Amino acid sequence: MTRHLVNDTDERRLLVTHDAGGWNVIEQRGTVVLRRVRRRLWQGVEREIQRFEMAAGELKRRGWIEYWSGGRRVSPS
């Protein structure tokens, strides 16, 4: 899963990947990794997603545009 938010000069991204040992959750601002965690249980991943959701909601209220995996645009709400 990838969530990608952009404005004129900045971008934020949340990447969630899975392998045999669990899930990797990476939050980026541009090319800088702000947070990188590994979760063995899905509940931990859900908490990481909720944390990003709160930040993303504020960014969208300020006019940021959201893109999901595959480039599908999500209009700001």
Wavefront OBJ file of the C-alpha trace (Angstrom):
o trace
v 0.000 0.000 0.000
v 1.240 3.469 -0.805
v -0.338 6.800 0.088
v 1.146 9.873 -1.497
v 0.201 13.490 -0.763
v 1.605 16.451 -2.694
v 1.396 20.219 -2.814
v 3.337 22.675 -4.957
v 6.711 22.151 -3.282
v 6.482 19.198 -0.913
v 5.355 15.587 -0.716
v 4.549 13.046 1.979
v 4.373 9.297 1.493
v 3.358 6.280 3.558
v 4.577 2.893 2.321
v 3.449 -0.412 3.825
v 5.093 -3.599 2.613
v 4.806 -7.172 3.844
v 7.195 -10.107 3.989
v 7.398 -13.365 5.940
v 8.493 -11.572 9.133
v 5.808 -8.884 9.245
v 5.137 -5.425 7.870
v 7.441 -2.504 7.177
v 5.915 0.954 7.521
v 7.883 3.887 6.122
v 6.821 7.528 6.268
v 8.711 9.959 4.034
v 8.814 13.684 3.398
v 10.318 14.025 -0.048
v 13.283 11.672 -0.044
v 13.839 11.916 3.736
v 12.616 9.010 5.868
v 10.763 10.480 8.848
v 9.763 7.184 10.408
v 10.535 3.549 9.737
v 9.029 0.789 11.871
v 8.587 -2.947 11.579
v 5.427 -4.509 12.961
v 4.827 -8.199 13.461
v 1.096 -7.803 14.152
v -1.421 -6.118 11.839
v -2.859 -4.125 14.762
v 0.438 -2.233 14.961
v 0.224 -1.438 11.262
v -3.324 -0.150 11.757
v -2.072 2.237 14.477
v 0.649 3.518 12.126
v -1.931 4.059 9.369
v -4.256 5.905 11.780
v -1.386 8.157 12.836
v -0.677 8.993 9.190
v -4.416 9.491 8.534
v -4.573 12.252 11.131
v -1.636 14.094 9.550
v -2.983 13.483 6.020
v -6.393 14.867 6.983
v -4.829 18.141 8.085
v -2.721 18.347 4.909
v -5.786 17.743 2.714
v -7.669 20.491 4.562
v -4.787 22.778 3.568
v -5.178 21.860 -0.109
v -2.764 18.961 -0.548
v -3.756 16.401 -3.184
v -3.651 12.681 -2.507
v -2.541 9.907 -4.862
v -2.750 6.164 -4.198
v -0.859 3.254 -5.692
v -1.266 3.186 -9.436
v -1.506 6.986 -9.681
v -5.252 7.265 -9.049
v -6.003 10.794 -7.838
v -8.175 11.337 -4.798
v -9.763 14.763 -4.658
v -9.236 16.822 -1.513
v -12.221 16.735 0.846
l 1 2 3 4 5 6 7 8 9 10 11 12 13 14 15 16 17 18 19 20 21 22 23 24 25 26 27 28 29 30 31 32 33 34 35 36 37 38 39 40 41 42 43 44 45 46 47 48 49 50 51 52 53 54 55 56 57 58 59 60 61 62 63 64 65 66 67 68 69 70 71 72 73 74 75 76 77
